Amino acid sequence: MGTMAGTLPSVVVFAAGAVTVLATAISAVQTLVVPRATPMLLTRWVFRGVRVPFHLRYRYAKDYVEQERAMALYGPLGLISLAVAWLLLIGSGYVLMYWALGVRPVRHAVVLSGSSMFTLGFVVPKDLPSTVLAFTQAAFGIGVIAMLISYLPSTYASFSRREAAVAGLDIRAGSPPSPAELLIRYTRIDGLDRLDEVWRTWQSWFTDIEETHTSLPAIAYFRSPDPRRSWVTAAGAVLDAASITASTLDQERSTEAQLCIRAGYITLRKIAGVFGIGFDPDPQWPGQQISVAKHEFDEVYDELAGEGVPVKTDREQAWRDFAGWRVNYDAVLLALAAFTFAPPAKWSSDRSPEVPLLPLLPPLTRRRNPPRR
C-alpha cells in the first residue's frame, strides 16, 4: 500500500480525485475570498438545488405569511448546504486518491478521508504518500471551515448595513414602502427642499449593495427581520419616488434625484447579472413598455395633487418623463422582486413575473453596455 500501482485506472482515478479537490478549493476561494462577482457553477447548482423545495413550498402556500415563513430559511440553509457540498467533494476527491494509492477496500479509504478531513486522528496512514495526502486534506478541511467562519461576520455586517436603511425607509415611505407616501410626508413637514439628502443617502446605499451583493451573492437571499420589508421593494420605492420627483414635481429638476435613479438601475442590473437574469442594457420608452399603466400613474398624480404636493400642470408630459426614467429599471426590478420572493409592494412585487429558478449555467456573455441616459 502507498505506492501507485502504475496501472492506467489508478492514475486516472488519482487524477480525477486531484481535479475534484482542486476545483472545489477554487470554488470556495472564489466564493468566500475573491472580492468580485465570479460566477461559480458549484455555488449556482447548490443554491438552485436547495431552492427547488422552497420554490414548491412558496407556490403552494395558502398566503404570504406561510410563504414568508418558508423562505426565511432559504438563504442560511443554502449557505450551509454550500459548505457541506465543499467538504463532501473534497472528502470524495481524497477517497479517490487514497484508493489509487492502494488503500483498500473503499470503506477504509472513506474512513481515512473523514479522519484526515476533520483532524480526528483515529486512523493513521501507513506510509509516506498517504501521510502527505492526509496532511494536505487536513489543511483543506480546516481552510474551508475557517474561510466560512470568517465569511459570516462580513455577510452579517453587510446585511445589517442594508437593513438599517430599509428599516429607516418605514419612517419616510410607510410599510410596505410607497413612493407617493414618501413625497406626501415630506410635503406635510415642508421638507421637499430636503429630498436631496434622501437621494444622496440612497446613492450610497445602492453603491454599497452593488459591492456586497455581487461579491457576496448569498446576501441577496437573506430576508429582512420584518416580513413586510425587502431590500428590493425598498429600492423600487426609492427609485419610483426619485423618478416622480424628476418628472412630475413642479420644482427645479433635482440633480441628486437623477443620479440616484442612475445609481439604482446600474446596481440592480449588476446584481441581476450575477444571478443570470437577463435585461436590456439600453431600454427605450415607448419602444419598450413599462409595467406601470398610465391610469396607475394618474392615480398617484391625483393623490399627490390632493395632498398638496406641487405637481406639473402638463400631466401627459409628466407621464412621458416618468416612463422614460422607469424603463431603465422596470424589468430588472420586477425580476429581482420575483427572484427574492419579495413581499407585496406597490409597483414592484405586486406585478412580478413568475418566480424563476436560478439558471443551471451562467450567461455566456454579460451585457455591460453603458446606457445612454
C-alpha positions in Angstrom: 0.0 0.0 0.0 1.1 3.6 -0.5 2.6 3.4 -4.0 0.6 3.9 -7.2 0.1 0.5 -8.8 1.2 2.1 -12.1 -1.9 0.9 -13.9 -3.8 3.3 -16.0 -7.0 3.0 -13.9 -5.1 4.0 -10.8 -3.5 7.0 -12.5 -6.9 8.1 -13.9 -8.6 7.7 -10.5 -5.9 9.7 -8.7 -6.1 12.5 -11.3 -9.9 12.6 -11.0 -9.6 12.9 -7.3 -7.0 15.7 -7.5 -9.0 17.6 -10.0 -12.1 17.3 -7.8 -10.3 18.7 -4.8 -8.6 21.5 -6.8 -11.9 22.6 -8.5 -13.7 22.6 -5.1 -11.0 24.6 -3.4 -11.1 27.1 -6.2 -14.9 27.4 -5.9 -14.6 28.0 -2.1 -11.9 30.6 -2.6 -13.7 32.4 -5.4 -16.9 32.4 -3.4 -15.6 33.4 0.0 -12.4 35.3 -0.6 -12.2 36.9 -4.0 -13.9 40.3 -3.8 -15.6 40.3 -7.1 -18.6 38.8 -8.9 -17.2 35.5 -10.2 -19.9 33.0 -11.3 -19.2 29.5 -9.9 -21.1 26.5 -11.2 -21.0 24.6 -7.9 -22.4 27.6 -5.9 -25.1 28.1 -8.5 -26.1 24.4 -8.5 -26.2 24.1 -4.7 -28.4 27.2 -4.3 -30.6 26.0 -7.2 -30.9 22.6 -5.7 -31.8 24.0 -2.3 -34.3 26.4 -3.9 -36.4 23.7 -5.6 -38.3 22.6 -2.4 -38.6 26.2 -1.2 -39.9 27.1 -4.7 -42.6 24.5 -4.4 -43.5 25.4 -0.8 -43.8 29.0 -1.9 -46.0 28.2 -4.8 -48.5 26.1 -2.9 -48.6 28.2 0.3 -52.0 29.4 1.3 -51.0 33.0 1.9 -48.0 35.3 2.2 -47.5 34.5 5.9 -46.8 30.9 5.0 -44.6 31.9 2.1 -42.5 34.2 4.2 -42.1 31.6 7.0 -40.8 29.1 4.4 -38.5 31.4 2.6 -36.9 32.8 5.8 -34.6 29.7 5.9 -33.6 29.6 2.3 -30.6 31.9 2.4 -29.0 30.5 5.6 -29.7 26.9 4.6 -28.3 27.5 1.1 -25.1 28.8 2.6 -24.8 25.9 5.0 -25.5 23.4 2.2 -22.8 25.0 0.1 -20.2 24.5 2.9 -21.4 20.8 3.2 -21.1 20.3 -0.5 -17.5 21.7 -0.5 -16.5 19.3 2.3 -18.2 16.3 0.7 -16.5 17.0 -2.6 -13.1 17.4 -1.0 -13.6 14.3 1.0 -14.7 12.3 -2.1 -11.7 13.5 -4.1 -9.3 12.3 -1.4 -11.2 9.0 -1.2 -10.3 8.5 -4.9 -6.7 9.4 -4.3 -6.3 7.2 -1.3 -7.8 4.3 -3.3 -5.4 5.0 -6.1 -2.5 4.7 -3.6 -3.7 1.3 -2.6 -6.0 1.9 0.5 -8.5 -0.9 0.2 -11.4 -1.5 0.5 -13.2 1.7 -0.4 -14.6 1.8 3.1 -11.1 2.2 4.6 -10.4 5.0 2.1 -13.6 6.7 3.2 -12.7 6.4 6.9 -9.2 7.7 6.4 -10.5 10.6 4.4 -13.0 11.6 7.1 -10.5 11.2 9.8 -8.0 13.4 8.0 -10.5 16.0 6.9 -11.7 16.8 10.4 -8.3 16.0 12.0 -9.9 13.4 14.2 -6.8 11.2 14.1 -8.4 7.8 14.8 -7.0 6.4 11.6 -3.2 6.7 11.0 -1.9 6.4 7.4 0.5 3.5 6.9 3.1 5.1 4.6 4.6 8.4 3.5 2.4 9.1 0.4 -0.8 8.5 2.3 0.5 10.6 5.2 1.3 13.5 2.9 -2.2 13.3 1.4 -3.7 13.3 5.0 -1.8 16.4 5.9 -2.9 18.2 2.8 -6.5 17.1 3.3 -6.5 18.4 6.9 -5.3 21.8 5.6 -8.1 21.9 3.0 -10.7 20.9 5.6 -9.6 23.4 8.2 -9.1 26.0 5.5 -12.7 25.7 4.1 -14.2 25.9 7.6 -12.0 28.8 8.6 -13.0 30.7 5.4 -16.7 30.1 6.1 -16.3 31.3 9.7 -14.5 34.4 8.6 -17.1 34.9 5.8 -20.1 35.0 8.1 -19.2 38.3 10.0 -18.7 40.1 6.7 -22.0 38.7 5.5 -23.9 39.9 8.5 -22.2 43.2 8.7 -23.3 43.9 5.1 -26.7 42.6 5.8 -27.0 44.9 8.9 -26.0 48.0 6.8 -28.5 47.1 4.2 -31.4 46.5 6.6 -30.7 49.7 8.6 -31.6 51.8 5.6 -34.5 49.6 4.7 -35.9 49.9 8.2 -35.4 53.7 8.1 -37.5 53.9 5.0 -40.5 53.0 7.1 -40.4 56.4 8.6 -40.5 58.1 5.3 -42.4 55.8 3.0 -44.5 53.5 5.1 -44.6 49.7 5.2 -44.7 48.4 2.6 -42.9 51.4 1.1 -44.8 53.7 -1.3 -43.2 56.4 -3.5 -46.3 58.6 -3.1 -46.3 58.2 0.7 -42.6 59.4 0.8 -43.4 62.5 -1.2 -46.6 63.3 0.7 -44.9 63.0 4.1 -42.1 65.4 3.1 -44.7 67.8 1.8 -46.6 67.8 5.1 -43.5 68.7 7.0 -42.3 71.3 4.5 -39.4 69.1 3.7 -39.4 68.9 -0.1 -36.3 71.0 -0.3 -34.5 68.4 1.8 -35.2 65.5 -0.5 -31.7 65.8 -1.9 -30.4 64.4 1.4 -32.6 61.3 0.8 -31.3 60.8 -2.7 -27.7 61.1 -1.6 -28.2 58.6 1.2 -29.7 56.1 -1.2 -27.0 56.7 -3.8 -24.5 55.5 -1.2 -26.8 52.6 -0.3 -27.0 51.5 -3.9 -23.2 51.7 -4.2 -22.8 49.6 -1.1 -25.2 46.8 -2.1 -23.7 46.7 -5.6 -20.4 45.8 -4.0 -21.8 43.4 -1.3 -24.5 41.6 -3.3 -22.2 40.9 -6.3 -19.1 39.8 -4.3 -21.2 38.0 -1.6 -24.3 36.9 -3.6 -25.8 34.8 -0.7 -26.8 38.1 1.0 -29.4 38.7 -1.7 -31.3 35.7 -0.3 -31.3 36.9 3.3 -34.6 38.3 4.2 -35.4 41.3 6.4 -36.3 40.7 10.0 -39.7 42.3 9.4 -41.6 40.2 6.8 -43.1 43.3 5.3 -39.7 44.6 4.3 -37.4 43.8 1.4 -34.3 45.4 0.0 -35.8 45.0 -3.5 -39.1 46.7 -2.7 -37.2 49.5 -0.8 -35.1 50.0 -3.9 -38.2 50.2 -6.1 -40.0 52.7 -3.8 -36.9 55.0 -3.7 -36.4 54.8 -7.5 -40.0 55.5 -8.2 -40.1 58.4 -5.8 -36.9 59.8 -7.4 -38.5 59.3 -10.9 -41.7 61.1 -9.9 -39.5 63.9 -8.4 -37.6 64.2 -11.6 -40.6 64.1 -13.9 -43.7 65.3 -12.1 -42.9 67.6 -9.2 -43.3 71.3 -10.1 -39.9 72.4 -8.9 -36.4 72.7 -10.2 -35.2 69.4 -11.5 -33.1 67.7 -8.9 -29.7 66.5 -10.0 -29.4 64.3 -6.9 -32.7 62.5 -7.8 -31.4 61.8 -11.3 -28.1 60.5 -10.0 -30.0 58.3 -7.5 -32.0 56.8 -10.4 -28.9 56.1 -12.3 -27.1 54.6 -9.3 -30.1 52.4 -8.7 -30.7 50.9 -12.1 -26.9 50.3 -12.6 -26.9 48.4 -9.2 -30.0 46.3 -9.9 -28.6 45.3 -13.3 -25.3 44.2 -11.9 -26.9 42.2 -9.2 -29.3 40.7 -11.8 -26.3 39.8 -14.0 -24.7 37.8 -11.2 -27.8 35.6 -11.0 -28.2 35.2 -14.7 -31.3 37.4 -15.0 -31.3 38.9 -18.5 -32.0 42.5 -19.2 -31.9 45.1 -22.0 -28.8 47.2 -21.4 -30.3 50.2 -23.2 -34.1 50.2 -23.0 -36.0 53.0 -24.6 -39.6 54.1 -24.0 -42.1 53.9 -25.7 -40.4 51.2 -27.7 -40.2 49.1 -24.6 -43.2 49.4 -22.4 -43.2 49.6 -18.6 -45.3 47.6 -16.1 -46.9 50.7 -14.6 -50.0 51.6 -16.6 -50.9 55.2 -17.4 -54.0 55.0 -15.2 -51.9 54.0 -12.2 -49.6 56.9 -12.7 -52.7 59.2 -13.0 -54.0 57.8 -9.7 -50.7 58.7 -8.0 -50.7 62.1 -9.7 -54.2 62.9 -8.4 -53.2 61.6 -4.9 -50.2 63.9 -4.8 -52.1 66.9 -6.0 -54.9 66.2 -3.5 -52.3 66.2 -0.7 -50.8 69.5 -1.7 -47.7 68.2 -3.4 -46.7 70.6 -6.1 -47.1 68.8 -9.5 -46.7 70.0 -13.0 -49.8 71.0 -14.9 -48.8 69.1 -18.0 -49.8 65.6 -16.8 -49.1 64.0 -20.2 -45.5 65.3 -20.3 -45.0 64.2 -16.7 -46.2 60.7 -17.6 -43.8 60.5 -20.6 -40.9 61.7 -18.5 -41.7 59.3 -15.7 -41.9 56.4 -18.1 -38.6 57.4 -19.6 -37.0 57.1 -16.2 -38.9 53.9 -15.1 -38.0 52.0 -18.2 -34.3 51.9 -17.1 -35.1 49.7 -14.1 -38.7 48.4 -14.6 -37.9 44.9 -15.9 -34.9 44.2 -13.7 -36.7 45.4 -10.6 -39.7 43.1 -11.2 -37.4 40.2 -12.0 -35.4 40.6 -8.7 -38.6 41.0 -6.7 -39.8 37.7 -8.1 -36.4 36.1 -7.7 -36.1 37.0 -4.0 -39.8 36.3 -3.2 -40.2 39.9 -2.1 -43.3 40.8 0.0 -46.2 42.7 -1.8 -45.3 46.4 -2.5 -46.7 49.0 -4.9 -45.3 48.9 -8.5 -42.7 46.2 -7.8 -43.5 42.8 -6.3 -47.3 43.3 -6.8 -46.7 42.7 -10.5 -43.7 40.5 -10.6 -43.5 37.8 -13.2 -43.4 34.0 -12.5 -40.9 33.3 -9.8 -37.8 32.0 -11.7 -35.3 29.3 -10.7 -31.6 30.1 -10.8 -30.3 29.1 -14.3 -28.1 26.0 -14.3 -25.5 27.8 -16.3 -24.4 31.4 -16.1 -24.9 33.6 -19.2 -22.2 33.2 -21.8 -21.8 36.9 -22.1 -22.8 39.7 -19.8 -24.2 42.8 -21.4 -22.4 45.7 -19.9 -23.1 48.4 -22.5 -23.5 51.7 -20.7 -27.0 53.1 -21.0 -27.4 56.3 -23.0 -29.5 58.1 -20.4 
